[in-house]
Amino acid sequence: MTLTPLEKELLACVEELEKSVSACMQRQLEQEQALSDLRSELNASLSTLHGALEAGPKPPEKIKPEGRKRSGFIFKRP
């Protein structure tokens, strides 16, 4: 069976379209995998953050303010 020039052109267009669709689907699969990886990383980070928040902040160390140092002498002002 011989193809007419128009049929050959149409067949070439269909083949090009098939290649384009295949490449597009491959990119979509790669993007979905990348999105899945990012989602996993985000969940792990959120889990770590949630654990840290559940543990609560460490209470700050209480520092006693230094009072006046007494010298042992009592000074009275007139």
MOVEN-V418542 format. One record per pair of residues at least 12 apart in sequence whose C-alpha atoms are under 6 Angstrom apart, sorted by the first residue. I is the first residue (numbers start at 1). J is the second residue. Records with the same first field share a line. If there is no record, write none. Layout:
I=J / J
This chain:
none
